[in-house]
Amino acid sequence: MKTIFENSDYKAATEQLTQLCEGHAAAVFEESALLARLNDQPNSKPSALDRAKAMLTGGTPAPRQDRTGLQQRLDACRESLALLNDAINEQRQAMSGLVQAQSATVNAAQREPHIKAAQRIRTALAGLREAMATEQGIRAEIAAGGYQCSLEPLERPELNFADSQATISHYLRDVNAYVTLNEIGAAKSVNVRLLFGTGDDMPGDVLTLTGHEAAALVRIGHAEQTRDKPGRVKRPVVTSYGQTMATALS
């Protein structure tokens, strides 16, 4: 599988982001230099006459002050910084969208192999449970025969399938739920028993749904898969306890 960094669109977007960041760094440097020059400028503007006299007499004229020009350059630099900040944020958002789109494509392509791997895990866990039960049974049989069992016990609390709170039990439930949901979702139609009412449907109703619809309800705990035939539970009879006008006046 190629990495996202090898994707041509992502590479082009990364190069664009690099250029924007380099431009931003250069603008920050220029801003600092302009601020330093402004701070070095005298508060009062040197006299043009004094500068001219110094020049005509062979002296060194006072440096020409240009606070207005420097301030204009600083303002333009800061406008560039604001623009580059916005452009960098937009480019990063575009790259995030690109990663999401590419990720969806890659995940869709790897979905079936992942489901098959989960099925293998489920099979391996079933084999582990059987093997551990066999190992425990051998030692129990020796002890039941009145002998002292010296065989190494190969048990771990986290691998106790009989304990519903053990790590292995939680893991097995997660694997089973994932595989089952995908099997339901891949089916053309599935019968489910509703656990929560939706509209005209009531808890206990058995409905035939598409695999995708059934998986969605099972995933959120609103239904469970069943082999029962479709059918409705008995609806409650609505009884009126009110009196008619004639009865009330009689």
Phi and psi in degrees as GROMACS dihedral restraints (atoms count N, CA, C in turn):
[ dihedral_restraints ]
;  ai    aj    ak    al  type     phi  dphi    fc
    3     4     5     6     1   -73.7    20    10
    4     5     6     7     1   145.1    20    10
    6     7     8     9     1   -78.5    20    10
    7     8     9    10     1   163.4    20    10
    9    10    11    12     1   -62.8    20    10
   10    11    12    13     1   -27.0    20    10
   12    13    14    15     1   -72.1    20    10
   13    14    15    16     1   -14.2    20    10
   15    16    17    18     1   -94.2    20    10
   16    17    18    19     1    -6.5    20    10
   18    19    20    21     1   -70.4    20    10
   19    20    21    22     1   131.2    20    10
   21    22    23    24     1   -62.2    20    10
   22    23    24    25     1   -41.8    20    10
   24    25    26    27     1   -65.3    20    10
   25    26    27    28     1   -40.3    20    10
   27    28    29    30     1   -67.9    20    10
   28    29    30    31     1   -38.9    20    10
   30    31    32    33     1   -62.9    20    10
   31    32    33    34     1   -43.3    20    10
   33    34    35    36     1   -64.3    20    10
   34    35    36    37     1   -41.5    20    10
   36    37    38    39     1   -65.7    20    10
   37    38    39    40     1   -36.9    20    10
   39    40    41    42     1   -66.4    20    10
   40    41    42    43     1   -41.3    20    10
   42    43    44    45     1   -62.6    20    10
   43    44    45    46     1   -40.8    20    10
   45    46    47    48     1   -63.4    20    10
   46    47    48    49     1   -41.8    20    10
   48    49    50    51     1   -64.5    20    10
   49    50    51    52     1   -39.5    20    10
   51    52    53    54     1   -61.6    20    10
   52    53    54    55     1   -43.8    20    10
   54    55    56    57     1   -61.8    20    10
   55    56    57    58     1   -42.8    20    10
   57    58    59    60     1   -63.8    20    10
   58    59    60    61     1   -41.4    20    10
   60    61    62    63     1   -66.8    20    10
   61    62    63    64     1   -38.3    20    10
   63    64    65    66     1   -65.4    20    10
   64    65    66    67     1   -41.3    20    10
   66    67    68    69     1   -63.5    20    10
   67    68    69    70     1   -37.4    20    10
   69    70    71    72     1   -65.7    20    10
   70    71    72    73     1   -42.5    20    10
   72    73    74    75     1   -62.8    20    10
   73    74    75    76     1   -40.6    20    10
   75    76    77    78     1   -65.0    20    10
   76    77    78    79     1   -38.4    20    10
   78    79    80    81     1   -68.7    20    10
   79    80    81    82     1   -37.5    20    10
   81    82    83    84     1   -63.1    20    10
   82    83    84    85     1   -41.8    20    10
   84    85    86    87     1   -62.1    20    10
   85    86    87    88     1   -44.1    20    10
   87    88    89    90     1   -64.0    20    10
   88    89    90    91     1   -39.5    20    10
   90    91    92    93     1   -60.4    20    10
   91    92    93    94     1   -44.8    20    10
   93    94    95    96     1   -62.2    20    10
   94    95    96    97     1   -41.2    20    10
   96    97    98    99     1   -65.8    20    10
   97    98    99   100     1   -41.8    20    10
   99   100   101   102     1   -66.7    20    10
  100   101   102   103     1   -39.4    20    10
  102   103   104   105     1   -63.0    20    10
  103   104   105   106     1   -40.6    20    10
  105   106   107   108     1   -63.7    20    10
  106   107   108   109     1   -41.7    20    10
  108   109   110   111     1   -66.1    20    10
  109   110   111   112     1   -38.6    20    10
  111   112   113   114     1   -65.0    20    10
  112   113   114   115     1   -39.1    20    10
  114   115   116   117     1   -66.4    20    10
  115   116   117   118     1   -28.4    20    10
  117   118   119   120     1   -81.3    20    10
  118   119   120   121     1   -14.2    20    10
  120   121   122   123     1   -71.6    20    10
  121   122   123   124     1   139.3    20    10
  123   124   125   126     1   -66.8    20    10
  124   125   126   127     1   154.0    20    10
  126   127   128   129     1   -69.3    20    10
  127   128   129   130     1   -30.3    20    10
  129   130   131   132     1  -108.2    20    10
  130   131   132   133     1   143.8    20    10
  132   133   134   135     1   -75.7    20    10
  133   134   135   136     1   128.9    20    10
  135   136   137   138     1   -63.7    20    10
  136   137   138   139     1   145.5    20    10
  138   139   140   141     1   -67.9    20    10
  139   140   141   142     1   131.5    20    10
  141   142   143   144     1   -64.9    20    10
  142   143   144   145     1   -35.3    20    10
  144   145   146   147     1   -64.5    20    10
  145   146   147   148     1   -44.7    20    10
  147   148   149   150     1   -63.2    20    10
  148   149   150   151     1   -37.9    20    10
  150   151   152   153     1   -67.2    20    10
  151   152   153   154     1   -39.7    20    10
  153   154   155   156     1   -66.4    20    10
  154   155   156   157     1   -42.7    20    10
  156   157   158   159     1   -60.9    20    10
  157   158   159   160     1   -43.9    20    10
  159   160   161   162     1   -62.7    20    10
  160   161   162   163     1   -39.1    20    10
  162   163   164   165     1   -65.6    20    10
  163   164   165   166     1   -41.5    20    10
  165   166   167   168     1   -72.5    20    10
  166   167   168   169     1   -27.2    20    10
  168   169   170   171     1   -94.0    20    10
  169   170   171   172     1     6.7    20    10
  171   172   173   174     1    84.2    20    10
  172   173   174   175     1     7.6    20    10
  174   175   176   177     1   -83.8    20    10
  175   176   177   178     1  -175.3    20    10
  177   178   179   180     1  -103.1    20    10
  178   179   180   181     1   115.2    20    10
  180   181   182   183     1   -66.5    20    10
  181   182   183   184     1   149.4    20    10
  183   184   185   186     1   -61.5    20    10
  184   185   186   187     1   145.4    20    10
  186   187   188   189     1   -61.5    20    10
  187   188   189   190     1   141.7    20    10
  189   190   191   192     1   -69.3    20    10
  190   191   192   193     1   132.9    20    10
  192   193   194   195     1   -93.1    20    10
  193   194   195   196     1   136.1    20    10
  195   196   197   198     1  -140.9    20    10
  196   197   198   199     1    57.8    20    10
  198   199   200   201     1   -62.8    20    10
  199   200   201   202     1   -38.1    20    10
  201   202   203   204     1   -63.0    20    10
  202   203   204   205     1   -45.7    20    10
  204   205   206   207     1   -63.9    20    10
  205   206   207   208     1   -41.2    20    10
  207   208   209   210     1   -65.3    20    10
  208   209   210   211     1   -39.6    20    10
  210   211   212   213     1   -65.2    20    10
  211   212   213   214     1   -38.5    20    10
  213   214   215   216     1   -63.4    20    10
  214   215   216   217     1   -42.3    20    10
  216   217   218   219     1   -64.3    20    10
  217   218   219   220     1   -38.0    20    10
  219   220   221   222     1   -65.2    20    10
  220   221   222   223     1   -42.1    20    10
  222   223   224   225     1   -62.1    20    10
  223   224   225   226     1   -43.3    20    10
  225   226   227   228     1   -64.0    20    10
  226   227   228   229     1   -38.0    20    10
  228   229   230   231     1   -64.4    20    10
  229   230   231   232     1   -41.0    20    10
  231   232   233   234     1   -70.3    20    10
  232   233   234   235     1   -32.6    20    10
  234   235   236   237     1   -63.6    20    10
  235   236   237   238     1   -40.0    20    10
  237   238   239   240     1   -64.4    20    10
  238   239   240   241     1   -40.3    20    10
  240   241   242   243     1   -62.1    20    10
  241   242   243   244     1   -43.4    20    10
  243   244   245   246     1   -62.9    20    10
  244   245   246   247     1   -42.7    20    10
  246   247   248   249     1   -63.2    20    10
  247   248   249   250     1   -44.3    20    10
  249   250   251   252     1   -65.9    20    10
  250   251   252   253     1   -36.8    20    10
  252   253   254   255     1   -60.2    20    10
  253   254   255   256     1   -46.0    20    10
  255   256   257   258     1   -63.6    20    10
  256   257   258   259     1   -42.1    20    10
  258   259   260   261     1   -64.8    20    10
  259   260   261   262     1   -39.6    20    10
  261   262   263   264     1   -64.4    20    10
  262   263   264   265     1   -42.4    20    10
  264   265   266   267     1   -63.9    20    10
  265   266   267   268     1   -41.6    20    10
  267   268   269   270     1   -64.2    20    10
  268   269   270   271     1   -40.8    20    10
  270   271   272   273     1   -66.2    20    10
  271   272   273   274     1   -39.4    20    10
  273   274   275   276     1   -65.7    20    10
  274   275   276   277     1   -38.4    20    10
  276   277   278   279     1   -64.7    20    10
  277   278   279   280     1   -40.9    20    10
  279   280   281   282     1   -62.9    20    10
  280   281   282   283     1   -40.1    20    10
  282   283   284   285     1   -67.7    20    10
  283   284   285   286     1   -36.3    20    10
  285   286   287   288     1   -64.1    20    10
  286   287   288   289     1   -42.0    20    10
  288   289   290   291     1   -63.7    20    10
  289   290   291   292     1   -37.9    20    10
  291   292   293   294     1   -64.5    20    10
  292   293   294   295     1   -42.1    20    10
  294   295   296   297     1   -63.7    20    10
  295   296   297   298     1   -41.5    20    10
  297   298   299   300     1   -63.4    20    10
  298   299   300   301     1   -43.4    20    10
  300   301   302   303     1   -64.6    20    10
  301   302   303   304     1   -45.3    20    10
  303   304   305   306     1   -66.8    20    10
  304   305   306   307     1   -36.3    20    10
  306   307   308   309     1   -64.2    20    10
  307   308   309   310     1   -40.7    20    10
  309   310   311   312     1   -61.3    20    10
  310   311   312   313     1   -40.2    20    10
  312   313   314   315     1   -65.3    20    10
  313   314   315   316     1   -45.8    20    10
  315   316   317   318     1   -66.3    20    10
  316   317   318   319     1   -42.5    20    10
  318   319   320   321     1   -64.7    20    10
  319   320   321   322     1   -38.0    20    10
  321   322   323   324     1   -63.6    20    10
  322   323   324   325     1   -39.1    20    10
  324   325   326   327     1   -69.1    20    10
  325   326   327   328     1   -29.3    20    10
  327   328   329   330     1   -98.0    20    10
  328   329   330   331     1     3.2    20    10
  330   331   332   333     1   -62.1    20    10
  331   332   333   334     1   -49.9    20    10
  333   334   335   336     1   -63.1    20    10
  334   335   336   337     1   -46.6    20    10
  336   337   338   339     1   -59.0    20    10
  337   338   339   340     1   -34.9    20    10
  339   340   341   342     1   -68.2    20    10
  340   341   342   343     1   -40.9    20    10
  342   343   344   345     1   -62.8    20    10
  343   344   345   346     1   -42.5    20    10
  345   346   347   348     1   -63.1    20    10
  346   347   348   349     1   -37.8    20    10
  348   349   350   351     1   -64.4    20    10
  349   350   351   352     1   -40.5    20    10
  351   352   353   354     1   -64.1    20    10
  352   353   354   355     1   -38.3    20    10
  354   355   356   357     1   -63.9    20    10
  355   356   357   358     1   -38.6    20    10
  357   358   359   360     1   -66.3    20    10
  358   359   360   361     1   -36.9    20    10
  360   361   362   363     1   -63.5    20    10
  361   362   363   364     1   -43.9    20    10
  363   364   365   366     1   -59.6    20    10
  364   365   366   367     1   -44.2    20    10
  366   367   368   369     1   -63.8    20    10
  367   368   369   370     1   -40.7    20    10
  369   370   371   372     1   -65.5    20    10
  370   371   372   373     1   -38.7    20    10
  372   373   374   375     1   -66.3    20    10
  373   374   375   376     1   -38.3    20    10
  375   376   377   378     1   -63.8    20    10
  376   377   378   379     1   -40.2    20    10
  378   379   380   381     1   -65.7    20    10
  379   380   381   382     1   -39.0    20    10
  381   382   383   384     1   -64.1    20    10
  382   383   384   385     1   -44.8    20    10
  384   385   386   387     1   -60.9    20    10
  385   386   387   388     1   -42.2    20    10
  387   388   389   390     1   -66.0    20    10
  388   389   390   391     1   -43.6    20    10
  390   391   392   393     1   -64.6    20    10
  391   392   393   394     1   -41.7    20    10
  393   394   395   396     1   -67.2    20    10
  394   395   396   397     1   -37.4    20    10
  396   397   398   399     1   -64.3    20    10
  397   398   399   400     1   -38.9    20    10
  399   400   401   402     1   -64.3    20    10
  400   401   402   403     1   -43.9    20    10
  402   403   404   405     1   -61.6    20    10
  403   404   405   406     1   -44.2    20    10
  405   406   407   408     1   -67.9    20    10
  406   407   408   409     1   -35.5    20    10
  408   409   410   411     1   -65.7    20    10
  409   410   411   412     1   -37.7    20    10
  411   412   413   414     1   -61.8    20    10
  412   413   414   415     1   -46.1    20    10
  414   415   416   417     1   -68.6    20    10
  415   416   417   418     1   -37.9    20    10
  417   418   419   420     1   -65.4    20    10
  418   419   420   421     1   -36.8    20    10
  420   421   422   423     1   -64.8    20    10
  421   422   423   424     1   -39.6    20    10
  423   424   425   426     1   -63.0    20    10
  424   425   426   427     1   -45.8    20    10
  426   427   428   429     1   -65.4    20    10
  427   428   429   430     1   -37.2    20    10
  429   430   431   432     1   -67.0    20    10
  430   431   432   433     1   -24.8    20    10
  432   433   434   435     1   -81.3    20    10
  433   434   435   436     1     2.4    20    10
  435   436   437   438     1    89.1    20    10
  436   437   438   439     1     6.9    20    10
  438   439   440   441     1   -94.2    20    10
  439   440   441   442     1   161.6    20    10
  441   442   443   444     1   -90.3    20    10
  442   443   444   445     1   117.6    20    10
  444   445   446   447     1   -83.6    20    10
  445   446   447   448     1   120.7    20    10
  447   448   449   450     1  -106.8    20    10
  448   449   450   451     1     6.2    20    10
  450   451   452   453     1   -73.0    20    10
  451   452   453   454     1   142.1    20    10
  453   454   455   456     1   -65.6    20    10
  454   455   456   457     1   122.1    20    10
  456   457   458   459     1   -73.0    20    10
  457   458   459   460     1   126.6    20    10
  459   460   461   462     1  -107.8    20    10
  460   461   462   463     1    61.8    20    10
  462   463   464   465     1  -119.4    20    10
  463   464   465   466     1   147.6    20    10
  465   466   467   468     1  -138.4    20    10
  466   467   468   469     1   137.8    20    10
  468   469   470   471     1   -56.9    20    10
  469   470   471   472     1   -37.4    20    10
  471   472   473   474     1   -74.2    20    10
  472   473   474   475     1   -12.1    20    10
  474   475   476   477     1  -110.9    20    10
  475   476   477   478     1    27.7    20    10
  477   478   479   480     1   -92.3    20    10
  478   479   480   481     1   101.7    20    10
  480   481   482   483     1   -64.9    20    10
  481   482   483   484     1   -24.0    20    10
  483   484   485   486     1   -74.5    20    10
  484   485   486   487     1   -18.8    20    10
  486   487   488   489     1   -94.1    20    10
  487   488   489   490     1   113.2    20    10
  489   490   491   492     1   -65.7    20    10
  490   491   492   493     1   -17.7    20    10
  492   493   494   495     1   -99.4    20    10
  493   494   495   496     1     0.1    20    10
  495   496   497   498     1   -69.4    20    10
  496   497   498   499     1   155.3    20    10
  498   499   500   501     1   -56.2    20    10
  499   500   501   502     1   -43.4    20    10
  501   502   503   504     1   -65.2    20    10
  502   503   504   505     1   -33.3    20    10
  504   505   506   507     1   -70.2    20    10
  505   506   507   508     1   -41.7    20    10
  507   508   509   510     1   -61.7    20    10
  508   509   510   511     1   -43.9    20    10
  510   511   512   513     1   -64.1    20    10
  511   512   513   514     1   -43.2    20    10
  513   514   515   516     1   -62.3    20    10
  514   515   516   517     1   -40.3    20    10
  516   517   518   519     1   -63.7    20    10
  517   518   519   520     1   -41.8    20    10
  519   520   521   522     1   -63.3    20    10
  520   521   522   523     1   -44.4    20    10
  522   523   524   525     1   -65.0    20    10
  523   524   525   526     1   -45.4    20    10
  525   526   527   528     1   -61.3    20    10
  526   527   528   529     1   -42.1    20    10
  528   529   530   531     1   -64.0    20    10
  529   530   531   532     1   -42.2    20    10
  531   532   533   534     1   -64.7    20    10
  532   533   534   535     1   -47.3    20    10
  534   535   536   537     1   -65.3    20    10
  535   536   537   538     1   -44.1    20    10
  537   538   539   540     1   -62.8    20    10
  538   539   540   541     1   -44.4    20    10
  540   541   542   543     1   -60.8    20    10
  541   542   543   544     1   -40.4    20    10
  543   544   545   546     1   -70.9    20    10
  544   545   546   547     1   -34.1    20    10
  546   547   548   549     1   -66.9    20    10
  547   548   549   550     1   -40.9    20    10
  549   550   551   552     1   -63.5    20    10
  550   551   552   553     1   -46.1    20    10
  552   553   554   555     1   -62.8    20    10
  553   554   555   556     1   -28.9    20    10
  555   556   557   558     1   -83.5    20    10
  556   557   558   559     1   -12.3    20    10
  558   559   560   561     1   -76.2    20    10
  559   560   561   562     1   151.5    20    10
  561   562   563   564     1   -70.0    20    10
  562   563   564   565     1   -42.1    20    10
  564   565   566   567     1  -149.1    20    10
  565   566   567   568     1   149.4    20    10
  567   568   569   570     1  -142.0    20    10
  568   569   570   571     1   139.0    20    10
  570   571   572   573     1   -89.3    20    10
  571   572   573   574     1   129.8    20    10
  573   574   575   576     1  -131.3    20    10
  574   575   576   577     1   149.9    20    10
  576   577   578   579     1  -102.0    20    10
  577   578   579   580     1   125.8    20    10
  579   580   581   582     1   -71.9    20    10
  580   581   582   583     1   134.9    20    10
  582   583   584   585     1  -101.3    20    10
  583   584   585   586     1   -18.5    20    10
  585   586   587   588     1  -133.3    20    10
  586   587   588   589     1   143.2    20    10
  588   589   590   591     1   -76.0    20    10
  589   590   591   592     1   145.6    20    10
  591   592   593   594     1  -138.8    20    10
  592   593   594   595     1   107.9    20    10
  594   595   596   597     1    67.2    20    10
  595   596   597   598     1  -123.0    20    10
  597   598   599   600     1   -79.1    20    10
  598   599   600   601     1   -12.4    20    10
  600   601   602   603     1   -85.5    20    10
  601   602   603   604     1   144.8    20    10
  603   604   605   606     1  -120.1    20    10
  604   605   606   607     1   156.9    20    10
  606   607   608   609     1   -55.9    20    10
  607   608   609   610     1   133.0    20    10
  609   610   611   612     1   103.4    20    10
  610   611   612   613     1   -19.8    20    10
  612   613   614   615     1   -64.1    20    10
  613   614   615   616     1   140.6    20    10
  615   616   617   618     1  -107.1    20    10
  616   617   618   619     1   120.4    20    10
  618   619   620   621     1  -120.2    20    10
  619   620   621   622     1   154.2    20    10
  621   622   623   624     1  -102.4    20    10
  622   623   624   625     1   119.5    20    10
  624   625   626   627     1  -125.3    20    10
  625   626   627   628     1   165.1    20    10
  627   628   629   630     1   -67.3    20    10
  628   629   630   631     1   157.7    20    10
  630   631   632   633     1   -57.0    20    10
  631   632   633   634     1   -40.8    20    10
  633   634   635   636     1   -63.9    20    10
  634   635   636   637     1   -44.7    20    10
  636   637   638   639     1   -65.8    20    10
  637   638   639   640     1   -43.5    20    10
  639   640   641   642     1   -62.9    20    10
  640   641   642   643     1   -43.7    20    10
  642   643   644   645     1   -62.0    20    10
  643   644   645   646     1   -38.0    20    10
  645   646   647   648     1   -63.6    20    10
  646   647   648   649     1   -41.9    20    10
  648   649   650   651     1   -70.5    20    10
  649   650   651   652     1   -40.8    20    10
  651   652   653   654     1   -64.8    20    10
  652   653   654   655     1   -38.9    20    10
  654   655   656   657     1   -60.5    20    10
  655   656   657   658     1   -38.7    20    10
  657   658   659   660     1   -93.0    20    10
  658   659   660   661     1     5.8    20    10
  660   661   662   663     1    78.6    20    10
  661   662   663   664     1    20.2    20    10
  663   664   665   666     1   -95.1    20    10
  664   665   666   667     1    -4.4    20    10
  666   667   668   669     1  -157.4    20    10
  667   668   669   670     1   164.7    20    10
  669   670   671   672     1  -136.2    20    10
  670   671   672   673     1   145.4    20    10
  672   673   674   675     1   -69.0    20    10
  673   674   675   676     1   144.0    20    10
  675   676   677   678     1  -146.6    20    10
  676   677   678   679     1   155.9    20    10
  678   679   680   681     1   -95.2    20    10
  679   680   681   682     1    -2.2    20    10
  681   682   683   684     1   -65.6    20    10
  682   683   684   685     1   154.2    20    10
  684   685   686   687     1   -75.8    20    10
  685   686   687   688     1   154.2    20    10
  687   688   689   690     1   -57.8    20    10
  688   689   690   691     1   140.2    20    10
  690   691   692   693     1  -176.2    20    10
  691   692   693   694     1   163.9    20    10
  693   694   695   696     1  -111.2    20    10
  694   695   696   697     1   144.7    20    10
  696   697   698   699     1   -74.9    20    10
  697   698   699   700     1   160.3    20    10
  699   700   701   702     1   -65.5    20    10
  700   701   702   703     1   128.8    20    10
  702   703   704   705     1   -80.5    20    10
  703   704   705   706     1   143.5    20    10
  705   706   707   708     1   -67.8    20    10
  706   707   708   709     1   145.5    20    10
  708   709   710   711     1   -86.1    20    10
  709   710   711   712     1   126.5    20    10
  711   712   713   714     1   -83.4    20    10
  712   713   714   715     1   119.5    20    10
  714   715   716   717     1  -108.1    20    10
  715   716   717   718     1   136.2    20    10
  717   718   719   720     1   -96.5    20    10
  718   719   720   721     1   127.0    20    10
  720   721   722   723     1  -105.2    20    10
  721   722   723   724     1     8.0    20    10
  723   724   725   726     1   -80.8    20    10
  724   725   726   727     1   162.7    20    10
  726   727   728   729     1  -104.4    20    10
  727   728   729   730     1   146.3    20    10
  729   730   731   732     1   -75.8    20    10
  730   731   732   733     1   162.7    20    10
  732   733   734   735     1   -62.6    20    10
  733   734   735   736     1   -38.4    20    10
  735   736   737   738     1   -65.4    20    10
  736   737   738   739     1   -40.5    20    10
  738   739   740   741     1   -65.3    20    10
  739   740   741   742     1   -41.8    20    10
  741   742   743   744     1   -65.4    20    10
  742   743   744   745     1   -29.8    20    10
  744   745   746   747     1   -94.1    20    10
  745   746   747   748     1    -7.2    20    10
